[in-house]
Amino acid sequence: MRLVNCCINAVCIGYLLAIFQVLKGKCMVPILMYHQIDQPPARGAYLRGATVHPRRFANQMLLLKRLGYQGLSLRDALPYIRGEQQGKVFVLTFDDGYKNVFDYARPILNTLGFTATNFVVSGLIGGMNEWMFAKGSLPAQLMNQDEILQWYEQGHEIGSHTVDHCYLSELSAQEQLQQVSQSKADLEDLLGDTVSSFCYPYGDLDERAIFAVRQAGYRCAVATHKGLALDEDNLYALPRISIIRSNHIVRFYQKVATTLEHRRRTVFW
Ligand SMILES: [Zn+2]
């Protein structure tokens, strides 16, 4: 009942916010970026906003389902992003391969028939988010091999997020290629299938990194600059819409189904 009320409120407010122009679904695809789905850490914790409560995530997905949207992995959405296919779709991406996404988001996605992409750090499978420790982040468990395989076998996508979550722009061209190629090869060995999607850690990229990702054989890559994906976008530097802990349902609706975020689009490539 609460969800129904949320839906009604969101739709009503959506109409009132005509200024943001509701999307017609034509070659403007929202690629959502999530990190962790869990009980958020205590107030003041570093990157607290990157953890969305499972109940809030469920309500967000249910809202889009009831509004007629289909949630897709990057792999499944590529024809829509390229403009070869049209439909009411959005893309679901999760960065870093957190176990809490496997535990809490996956059952919701499976129930609704949505697919999603999880970008895994290939050198830290079954480990912790070590790259965040120095910044003061709380430790969080990453998916192990078995969980990655289950995620994949249930129709979701595994993408690469480098070997050790490095700042690619700080590496030599050879080191960049090693990071993107090695992680691809290791994940393909585990899955027994092609890994075609890549995500730049920290959204850190330069022309050389884009070249390395292309050279390694990926079909597309996502960054962290804002905006909806357009069919003329560089497939190796796609923009995303960041969904954070504090986004209530109306704000979520604005971000996904209107041009609000797109008006703040930052294009680098
Ligand atoms: Zn990351």
py3Dmol code that shows the C-alpha trace and the ligand (Angstrom):
import py3Dmol

protein = """\
ATOM      1  CA  MET A   1       0.000   0.000   0.000  1.00  0.00           C
ATOM      2  CA  ARG A   2       2.855   2.287   0.929  1.00  0.00           C
ATOM      3  CA  LEU A   3       4.509   1.527  -2.374  1.00  0.00           C
ATOM      4  CA  VAL A   4       1.304   2.212  -4.296  1.00  0.00           C
ATOM      5  CA  ASN A   5       1.076   5.604  -2.593  1.00  0.00           C
ATOM      6  CA  CYS A   6       4.702   6.254  -3.454  1.00  0.00           C
ATOM      7  CA  CYS A   7       3.981   5.366  -7.088  1.00  0.00           C
ATOM      8  CA  ILE A   8       0.978   7.650  -7.233  1.00  0.00           C
ATOM      9  CA  ASN A   9       2.903  10.493  -5.608  1.00  0.00           C
ATOM     10  CA  ALA A  10       5.829  10.005  -7.940  1.00  0.00           C
ATOM     11  CA  VAL A  11       3.645   9.999 -11.022  1.00  0.00           C
ATOM     12  CA  CYS A  12       1.697  13.091  -9.893  1.00  0.00           C
ATOM     13  CA  ILE A  13       4.822  15.005  -9.018  1.00  0.00           C
ATOM     14  CA  GLY A  14       6.388  13.829 -12.246  1.00  0.00           C
ATOM     15  CA  TYR A  15       3.589  15.502 -14.178  1.00  0.00           C
ATOM     16  CA  LEU A  16       3.885  18.648 -12.108  1.00  0.00           C
ATOM     17  CA  LEU A  17       7.547  18.737 -12.930  1.00  0.00           C
ATOM     18  CA  ALA A  18       6.862  19.149 -16.630  1.00  0.00           C
ATOM     19  CA  ILE A  19       9.795  21.484 -16.674  1.00  0.00           C
ATOM     20  CA  PHE A  20      11.992  18.424 -16.556  1.00  0.00           C
ATOM     21  CA  GLN A  21      10.306  16.887 -19.603  1.00  0.00           C
ATOM     22  CA  VAL A  22       9.469  13.215 -19.100  1.00  0.00           C
ATOM     23  CA  LEU A  23      11.529  11.006 -21.336  1.00  0.00           C
ATOM     24  CA  LYS A  24       9.980   9.402 -24.389  1.00  0.00           C
ATOM     25  CA  GLY A  25      12.452   6.526 -24.245  1.00  0.00           C
ATOM     26  CA  LYS A  26      14.003   7.274 -27.588  1.00  0.00           C
ATOM     27  CA  CYS A  27      17.761   6.837 -27.606  1.00  0.00           C
ATOM     28  CA  MET A  28      18.166   8.356 -24.141  1.00  0.00           C
ATOM     29  CA  VAL A  29      18.976   5.519 -21.803  1.00  0.00           C
ATOM     30  CA  PRO A  30      19.522   6.005 -18.053  1.00  0.00           C
ATOM     31  CA  ILE A  31      22.440   3.897 -16.839  1.00  0.00           C
ATOM     32  CA  LEU A  32      22.072   3.722 -13.060  1.00  0.00           C
ATOM     33  CA  MET A  33      25.142   3.444 -10.859  1.00  0.00           C
ATOM     34  CA  TYR A  34      24.856   1.753  -7.470  1.00  0.00           C
ATOM     35  CA  HIS A  35      27.596   0.516  -5.153  1.00  0.00           C
ATOM     36  CA  GLN A  36      26.335  -1.249  -2.021  1.00  0.00           C
ATOM     37  CA  ILE A  37      22.814  -2.403  -1.119  1.00  0.00           C
ATOM     38  CA  ASP A  38      22.749  -2.791   2.645  1.00  0.00           C
ATOM     39  CA  GLN A  39      21.871  -1.125   5.925  1.00  0.00           C
ATOM     40  CA  PRO A  40      23.806   2.178   5.566  1.00  0.00           C
ATOM     41  CA  PRO A  41      26.680   2.744   8.035  1.00  0.00           C
ATOM     42  CA  ALA A  42      26.361   5.234  10.892  1.00  0.00           C
ATOM     43  CA  ARG A  43      26.110   8.952  10.249  1.00  0.00           C
ATOM     44  CA  GLY A  44      29.505  10.463   9.460  1.00  0.00           C
ATOM     45  CA  ALA A  45      30.942   7.269   7.931  1.00  0.00           C
ATOM     46  CA  TYR A  46      33.038   7.779   4.803  1.00  0.00           C
ATOM     47  CA  LEU A  47      30.985   7.348   1.610  1.00  0.00           C
ATOM     48  CA  ARG A  48      27.854   6.556   3.610  1.00  0.00           C
ATOM     49  CA  GLY A  49      25.830   7.718   0.625  1.00  0.00           C
ATOM     50  CA  ALA A  50      27.118   4.852  -1.520  1.00  0.00           C
ATOM     51  CA  THR A  51      25.041   2.327   0.467  1.00  0.00           C
ATOM     52  CA  VAL A  52      21.339   2.179  -0.391  1.00  0.00           C
ATOM     53  CA  HIS A  53      19.003   0.418   2.043  1.00  0.00           C
ATOM     54  CA  PRO A  54      17.558  -2.829   0.563  1.00  0.00           C
ATOM     55  CA  ARG A  55      13.991  -1.666   1.218  1.00  0.00           C
ATOM     56  CA  ARG A  56      14.608   1.620  -0.581  1.00  0.00           C
ATOM     57  CA  PHE A  57      16.213  -0.254  -3.485  1.00  0.00           C
ATOM     58  CA  ALA A  58      13.213  -2.613  -3.681  1.00  0.00           C
ATOM     59  CA  ASN A  59      10.807   0.340  -3.793  1.00  0.00           C
ATOM     60  CA  GLN A  60      12.847   1.976  -6.559  1.00  0.00           C
ATOM     61  CA  MET A  61      12.771  -1.176  -8.667  1.00  0.00           C
ATOM     62  CA  LEU A  62       9.060  -1.771  -8.022  1.00  0.00           C
ATOM     63  CA  LEU A  63       8.254   1.791  -9.043  1.00  0.00           C
ATOM     64  CA  LEU A  64      10.021   1.396 -12.383  1.00  0.00           C
ATOM     65  CA  LYS A  65       8.415  -2.005 -12.936  1.00  0.00           C
ATOM     66  CA  ARG A  66       4.952  -0.550 -12.342  1.00  0.00           C
ATOM     67  CA  LEU A  67       5.708   2.338 -14.658  1.00  0.00           C
ATOM     68  CA  GLY A  68       6.466  -0.192 -17.393  1.00  0.00           C
ATOM     69  CA  TYR A  69      10.264  -0.048 -17.396  1.00  0.00           C
ATOM     70  CA  GLN A  70      12.512  -3.039 -18.017  1.00  0.00           C
ATOM     71  CA  GLY A  71      15.789  -3.136 -16.094  1.00  0.00           C
ATOM     72  CA  LEU A  72      18.689  -4.467 -18.165  1.00  0.00           C
ATOM     73  CA  SER A  73      22.361  -5.239 -17.795  1.00  0.00           C
ATOM     74  CA  LEU A  74      24.725  -3.179 -19.928  1.00  0.00           C
ATOM     75  CA  ARG A  75      25.199  -6.165 -22.238  1.00  0.00           C
ATOM     76  CA  ASP A  76      21.445  -6.572 -22.738  1.00  0.00           C
ATOM     77  CA  ALA A  77      20.881  -2.831 -23.153  1.00  0.00           C
ATOM     78  CA  LEU A  78      23.563  -2.216 -25.778  1.00  0.00           C
ATOM     79  CA  PRO A  79      21.125  -2.331 -28.750  1.00  0.00           C
ATOM     80  CA  TYR A  80      19.015   0.350 -27.017  1.00  0.00           C
ATOM     81  CA  ILE A  81      22.045   2.526 -26.241  1.00  0.00           C
ATOM     82  CA  ARG A  82      23.189   2.254 -29.847  1.00  0.00           C
ATOM     83  CA  GLY A  83      19.718   3.287 -31.028  1.00  0.00           C
ATOM     84  CA  GLU A  84      19.148  -0.030 -32.863  1.00  0.00           C
ATOM     85  CA  GLN A  85      16.204  -0.895 -30.628  1.00  0.00           C
ATOM     86  CA  GLN A  86      13.715   1.301 -28.797  1.00  0.00           C
ATOM     87  CA  GLY A  87      11.836   0.700 -25.575  1.00  0.00           C
ATOM     88  CA  LYS A  88      11.219   1.779 -22.025  1.00  0.00           C
ATOM     89  CA  VAL A  89      14.440   0.460 -20.534  1.00  0.00           C
ATOM     90  CA  PHE A  90      17.015   1.462 -17.951  1.00  0.00           C
ATOM     91  CA  VAL A  91      20.412  -0.053 -17.197  1.00  0.00           C
ATOM     92  CA  LEU A  92      21.399  -1.356 -13.767  1.00  0.00           C
ATOM     93  CA  THR A  93      25.082  -1.292 -12.841  1.00  0.00           C
ATOM     94  CA  PHE A  94      26.736  -2.098  -9.522  1.00  0.00           C
ATOM     95  CA  ASP A  95      30.378  -1.184  -8.976  1.00  0.00           C
ATOM     96  CA  ASP A  96      32.991  -3.279  -7.145  1.00  0.00           C
ATOM     97  CA  GLY A  97      31.214  -6.654  -6.826  1.00  0.00           C
ATOM     98  CA  TYR A  98      29.912  -6.339  -3.244  1.00  0.00           C
ATOM     99  CA  LYS A  99      28.467  -9.431  -1.605  1.00  0.00           C
ATOM    100  CA  ASN A 100      25.569  -7.365  -0.227  1.00  0.00           C
ATOM    101  CA  VAL A 101      24.421  -6.756  -3.816  1.00  0.00           C
ATOM    102  CA  PHE A 102      24.366 -10.517  -4.310  1.00  0.00           C
ATOM    103  CA  ASP A 103      22.482 -11.015  -1.019  1.00  0.00           C
ATOM    104  CA  TYR A 104      19.941  -8.171  -1.184  1.00  0.00           C
ATOM    105  CA  ALA A 105      19.637  -6.804  -4.742  1.00  0.00           C
ATOM    106  CA  ARG A 106      19.785 -10.073  -6.682  1.00  0.00           C
ATOM    107  CA  PRO A 107      16.578 -11.628  -5.238  1.00  0.00           C
ATOM    108  CA  ILE A 108      14.645  -8.422  -6.002  1.00  0.00           C
ATOM    109  CA  LEU A 109      15.984  -8.279  -9.556  1.00  0.00           C
ATOM    110  CA  ASN A 110      15.201 -11.953 -10.131  1.00  0.00           C
ATOM    111  CA  THR A 111      11.650 -11.530  -8.845  1.00  0.00           C
ATOM    112  CA  LEU A 112      11.024  -8.590 -11.183  1.00  0.00           C
ATOM    113  CA  GLY A 113      12.749 -10.180 -14.185  1.00  0.00           C
ATOM    114  CA  PHE A 114      15.426  -7.469 -14.391  1.00  0.00           C
ATOM    115  CA  THR A 115      19.040  -8.131 -15.326  1.00  0.00           C
ATOM    116  CA  ALA A 116      22.039  -6.148 -14.063  1.00  0.00           C
ATOM    117  CA  THR A 117      25.792  -5.751 -14.453  1.00  0.00           C
ATOM    118  CA  ASN A 118      28.186  -6.121 -11.546  1.00  0.00           C
ATOM    119  CA  PHE A 119      31.715  -4.795 -12.131  1.00  0.00           C
ATOM    120  CA  VAL A 120      34.201  -7.044 -10.361  1.00  0.00           C
ATOM    121  CA  VAL A 121      37.765  -6.278  -9.258  1.00  0.00           C
ATOM    122  CA  SER A 122      39.383  -9.468 -10.555  1.00  0.00           C
ATOM    123  CA  GLY A 123      42.321  -9.509  -8.123  1.00  0.00           C
ATOM    124  CA  LEU A 124      40.082  -9.220  -5.049  1.00  0.00           C
ATOM    125  CA  ILE A 125      37.450 -11.886  -5.662  1.00  0.00           C
ATOM    126  CA  GLY A 126      36.236 -13.183  -2.292  1.00  0.00           C
ATOM    127  CA  GLY A 127      38.236 -10.430  -0.545  1.00  0.00           C
ATOM    128  CA  MET A 128      37.449  -7.003   0.840  1.00  0.00           C
ATOM    129  CA  ASN A 129      37.272  -3.461  -0.566  1.00  0.00           C
ATOM    130  CA  GLU A 130      40.929  -2.877   0.316  1.00  0.00           C
ATOM    131  CA  TRP A 131      41.340   0.130  -1.959  1.00  0.00           C
ATOM    132  CA  MET A 132      38.963   2.052   0.312  1.00  0.00           C
ATOM    133  CA  PHE A 133      40.701   1.337   3.624  1.00  0.00           C
ATOM    134  CA  ALA A 134      43.234   4.174   3.341  1.00  0.00           C
ATOM    135  CA  LYS A 135      40.374   6.597   2.718  1.00  0.00           C
ATOM    136  CA  GLY A 136      38.692   5.527   5.958  1.00  0.00           C
ATOM    137  CA  SER A 137      35.895   3.424   4.513  1.00  0.00           C
ATOM    138  CA  LEU A 138      34.395   0.548   6.493  1.00  0.00           C
ATOM    139  CA  PRO A 139      35.425  -2.939   5.290  1.00  0.00           C
ATOM    140  CA  ALA A 140      32.897  -4.693   3.063  1.00  0.00           C
ATOM    141  CA  GLN A 141      32.935  -8.234   1.702  1.00  0.00           C
ATOM    142  CA  LEU A 142      33.228  -8.788  -2.065  1.00  0.00           C
ATOM    143  CA  MET A 143      31.575 -11.683  -3.938  1.00  0.00           C
ATOM    144  CA  ASN A 144      33.520 -14.944  -4.068  1.00  0.00           C
ATOM    145  CA  GLN A 145      33.845 -17.189  -7.119  1.00  0.00           C
ATOM    146  CA  ASP A 146      30.739 -19.199  -6.345  1.00  0.00           C
ATOM    147  CA  GLU A 147      28.602 -16.086  -5.900  1.00  0.00           C
ATOM    148  CA  ILE A 148      29.946 -14.560  -9.129  1.00  0.00           C
ATOM    149  CA  LEU A 149      29.044 -17.747 -10.990  1.00  0.00           C
ATOM    150  CA  GLN A 150      25.550 -17.797  -9.490  1.00  0.00           C
ATOM    151  CA  TRP A 151      25.051 -14.115 -10.406  1.00  0.00           C
ATOM    152  CA  TYR A 152      26.098 -14.888 -13.977  1.00  0.00           C
ATOM    153  CA  GLU A 153      24.115 -18.115 -14.299  1.00  0.00           C
ATOM    154  CA  GLN A 154      20.952 -16.336 -13.159  1.00  0.00           C
ATOM    155  CA  GLY A 155      21.119 -14.136 -16.258  1.00  0.00           C
ATOM    156  CA  HIS A 156      23.079 -11.172 -14.931  1.00  0.00           C
ATOM    157  CA  GLU A 157      26.308  -9.810 -16.339  1.00  0.00           C
ATOM    158  CA  ILE A 158      29.794  -9.694 -14.879  1.00  0.00           C
ATOM    159  CA  GLY A 159      31.916  -6.794 -16.090  1.00  0.00           C
ATOM    160  CA  SER A 160      35.514  -5.880 -15.348  1.00  0.00           C
ATOM    161  CA  HIS A 161      36.676  -3.185 -12.916  1.00  0.00           C
ATOM    162  CA  THR A 162      40.451  -3.783 -13.416  1.00  0.00           C
ATOM    163  CA  VAL A 163      42.680  -6.157 -11.437  1.00  0.00           C
ATOM    164  CA  ASP A 164      43.098  -4.067  -8.292  1.00  0.00           C
ATOM    165  CA  HIS A 165      40.879  -0.979  -8.569  1.00  0.00           C
ATOM    166  CA  CYS A 166      43.656   1.339  -9.761  1.00  0.00           C
ATOM    167  CA  TYR A 167      43.675   4.924 -11.030  1.00  0.00           C
ATOM    168  CA  LEU A 168      44.162   4.145 -14.715  1.00  0.00           C
ATOM    169  CA  SER A 169      45.283   7.645 -15.722  1.00  0.00           C
ATOM    170  CA  GLU A 170      48.284   7.337 -13.393  1.00  0.00           C
ATOM    171  CA  LEU A 171      49.600   4.211 -15.171  1.00  0.00           C
ATOM    172  CA  SER A 172      51.771   3.816 -18.254  1.00  0.00           C
ATOM    173  CA  ALA A 173      50.047   2.676 -21.444  1.00  0.00           C
ATOM    174  CA  GLN A 174      51.487  -0.804 -20.938  1.00  0.00           C
ATOM    175  CA  GLU A 175      50.253  -0.989 -17.340  1.00  0.00           C
ATOM    176  CA  GLN A 176      46.818   0.217 -18.401  1.00  0.00           C
ATOM    177  CA  LEU A 177      46.575  -2.516 -21.014  1.00  0.00           C
ATOM    178  CA  GLN A 178      47.730  -5.101 -18.475  1.00  0.00           C
ATOM    179  CA  GLN A 179      45.031  -4.045 -15.971  1.00  0.00           C
ATOM    180  CA  VAL A 180      42.181  -4.172 -18.460  1.00  0.00           C
ATOM    181  CA  SER A 181      43.359  -7.284 -20.356  1.00  0.00           C
ATOM    182  CA  GLN A 182      44.338  -9.364 -17.334  1.00  0.00           C
ATOM    183  CA  SER A 183      41.055  -8.733 -15.523  1.00  0.00           C
ATOM    184  CA  LYS A 184      39.125  -9.606 -18.670  1.00  0.00           C
ATOM    185  CA  ALA A 185      41.069 -12.852 -19.148  1.00  0.00           C
ATOM    186  CA  ASP A 186      40.744 -13.888 -15.475  1.00  0.00           C
ATOM    187  CA  LEU A 187      36.988 -13.270 -15.394  1.00  0.00           C
ATOM    188  CA  GLU A 188      36.503 -15.062 -18.708  1.00  0.00           C
ATOM    189  CA  ASP A 189      38.396 -18.076 -17.305  1.00  0.00           C
ATOM    190  CA  LEU A 190      36.051 -18.124 -14.322  1.00  0.00           C
ATOM    191  CA  LEU A 191      32.831 -17.693 -16.321  1.00  0.00           C
ATOM    192  CA  GLY A 192      33.805 -19.675 -19.413  1.00  0.00           C
ATOM    193  CA  ASP A 193      32.331 -16.846 -21.471  1.00  0.00           C
ATOM    194  CA  THR A 194      33.185 -13.446 -22.912  1.00  0.00           C
ATOM    195  CA  VAL A 195      33.391 -10.384 -20.675  1.00  0.00           C
ATOM    196  CA  SER A 196      32.379  -7.410 -22.795  1.00  0.00           C
ATOM    197  CA  SER A 197      31.709  -4.528 -20.365  1.00  0.00           C
ATOM    198  CA  PHE A 198      34.210  -2.423 -18.436  1.00  0.00           C
ATOM    199  CA  CYS A 199      33.950   0.203 -15.692  1.00  0.00           C
ATOM    200  CA  TYR A 200      36.712   2.756 -14.933  1.00  0.00           C
ATOM    201  CA  PRO A 201      37.543   2.739 -11.188  1.00  0.00           C
ATOM    202  CA  TYR A 202      36.866   6.162  -9.615  1.00  0.00           C
ATOM    203  CA  GLY A 203      35.595   7.246 -13.038  1.00  0.00           C
ATOM    204  CA  ASP A 204      39.262   7.959 -13.753  1.00  0.00           C
ATOM    205  CA  LEU A 205      40.038   7.770 -17.465  1.00  0.00           C
ATOM    206  CA  ASP A 206      42.018   9.437 -20.204  1.00  0.00           C
ATOM    207  CA  GLU A 207      42.416   8.930 -23.949  1.00  0.00           C
ATOM    208  CA  ARG A 208      45.012   6.195 -23.360  1.00  0.00           C
ATOM    209  CA  ALA A 209      42.721   4.279 -20.993  1.00  0.00           C
ATOM    210  CA  ILE A 210      39.906   4.394 -23.539  1.00  0.00           C
ATOM    211  CA  PHE A 211      42.314   3.100 -26.168  1.00  0.00           C
ATOM    212  CA  ALA A 212      43.453   0.261 -23.875  1.00  0.00           C
ATOM    213  CA  VAL A 213      39.863  -0.811 -23.137  1.00  0.00           C
ATOM    214  CA  ARG A 214      39.056  -0.812 -26.832  1.00  0.00           C
ATOM    215  CA  GLN A 215      42.257  -2.685 -27.655  1.00  0.00           C
ATOM    216  CA  ALA A 216      41.550  -5.342 -24.992  1.00  0.00           C
ATOM    217  CA  GLY A 217      38.344  -6.254 -26.844  1.00  0.00           C
ATOM    218  CA  TYR A 218      35.559  -4.839 -24.674  1.00  0.00           C
ATOM    219  CA  ARG A 219      32.394  -3.683 -26.424  1.00  0.00           C
ATOM    220  CA  CYS A 220      31.600  -0.796 -24.063  1.00  0.00           C
ATOM    221  CA  ALA A 221      32.666   0.970 -20.876  1.00  0.00           C
ATOM    222  CA  VAL A 222      31.003   3.191 -18.292  1.00  0.00           C
ATOM    223  CA  ALA A 223      32.425   6.177 -16.446  1.00  0.00           C
ATOM    224  CA  THR A 224      30.979   8.394 -13.701  1.00  0.00           C
ATOM    225  CA  HIS A 225      30.206  11.653 -15.510  1.00  0.00           C
ATOM    226  CA  LYS A 226      26.518  12.584 -15.388  1.00  0.00           C
ATOM    227  CA  GLY A 227      23.978  12.181 -18.137  1.00  0.00           C
ATOM    228  CA  LEU A 228      21.682   9.828 -20.014  1.00  0.00           C
ATOM    229  CA  ALA A 229      23.329   7.655 -22.667  1.00  0.00           C
ATOM    230  CA  LEU A 230      22.710   8.865 -26.207  1.00  0.00           C
ATOM    231  CA  ASP A 231      23.131   6.850 -29.380  1.00  0.00           C
ATOM    232  CA  GLU A 232      25.918   9.178 -30.515  1.00  0.00           C
ATOM    233  CA  ASP A 233      27.903   8.729 -27.276  1.00  0.00           C
ATOM    234  CA  ASN A 234      31.348   7.175 -27.186  1.00  0.00           C
ATOM    235  CA  LEU A 235      30.558   3.553 -26.212  1.00  0.00           C
ATOM    236  CA  TYR A 236      33.826   3.463 -24.258  1.00  0.00           C
ATOM    237  CA  ALA A 237      32.965   6.387 -21.978  1.00  0.00           C
ATOM    238  CA  LEU A 238      29.236   6.158 -21.269  1.00  0.00           C
ATOM    239  CA  PRO A 239      27.745   8.532 -18.665  1.00  0.00           C
ATOM    240  CA  ARG A 240      25.751   7.282 -15.680  1.00  0.00           C
ATOM    241  CA  ILE A 241      23.178   8.418 -13.143  1.00  0.00           C
ATOM    242  CA  SER A 242      24.397   7.932  -9.580  1.00  0.00           C
ATOM    243  CA  ILE A 243      21.785   6.676  -7.099  1.00  0.00           C
ATOM    244  CA  ILE A 244      22.722   7.369  -3.491  1.00  0.00           C
ATOM    245  CA  ARG A 245      21.356   6.512  -0.046  1.00  0.00           C
ATOM    246  CA  SER A 246      19.446   9.757   0.436  1.00  0.00           C
ATOM    247  CA  ASN A 247      17.568   9.708  -2.878  1.00  0.00           C
ATOM    248  CA  HIS A 248      13.905   9.440  -1.894  1.00  0.00           C
ATOM    249  CA  ILE A 249      11.450   7.944  -4.355  1.00  0.00           C
ATOM    250  CA  VAL A 250      10.497  11.206  -6.085  1.00  0.00           C
ATOM    251  CA  ARG A 251      14.108  12.252  -6.500  1.00  0.00           C
ATOM    252  CA  PHE A 252      14.809   8.772  -7.848  1.00  0.00           C
ATOM    253  CA  TYR A 253      11.982   9.121 -10.359  1.00  0.00           C
ATOM    254  CA  GLN A 254      13.318  12.508 -11.482  1.00  0.00           C
ATOM    255  CA  LYS A 255      16.789  11.092 -11.993  1.00  0.00           C
ATOM    256  CA  VAL A 256      15.668   8.073 -14.002  1.00  0.00           C
ATOM    257  CA  ALA A 257      12.586   9.140 -15.909  1.00  0.00           C
ATOM    258  CA  THR A 258      13.101  12.834 -16.611  1.00  0.00           C
ATOM    259  CA  THR A 259      15.822  14.939 -18.196  1.00  0.00           C
ATOM    260  CA  LEU A 260      16.762  16.523 -14.850  1.00  0.00           C
ATOM    261  CA  GLU A 261      20.128  14.806 -14.564  1.00  0.00           C
ATOM    262  CA  HIS A 262      20.700  15.072 -18.265  1.00  0.00           C
ATOM    263  CA  ARG A 263      20.509  18.843 -18.048  1.00  0.00           C
ATOM    264  CA  ARG A 264      23.540  18.654 -15.780  1.00  0.00           C
ATOM    265  CA  ARG A 265      25.320  16.409 -18.230  1.00  0.00           C
ATOM    266  CA  THR A 266      29.082  16.624 -18.193  1.00  0.00           C
ATOM    267  CA  VAL A 267      30.712  15.343 -21.350  1.00  0.00           C
ATOM    268  CA  PHE A 268      34.413  14.694 -21.421  1.00  0.00           C
ATOM    269  CA  TRP A 269      34.841  12.319 -24.328  1.00  0.00           C
TER     270      TRP A 269
END
"""
ligand_1 = """\
1
ZN
Zn 34.885 1.001 -7.962
"""
view = py3Dmol.view(width=600, height=400)
view.addModel(protein, "pdb")
view.setStyle({"model": 0}, {"cartoon": {"style": "trace"}})
view.addModel(ligand_1, "xyz")
view.setStyle({"model": 1}, {"stick": {}})
view.zoomTo()
view.show()
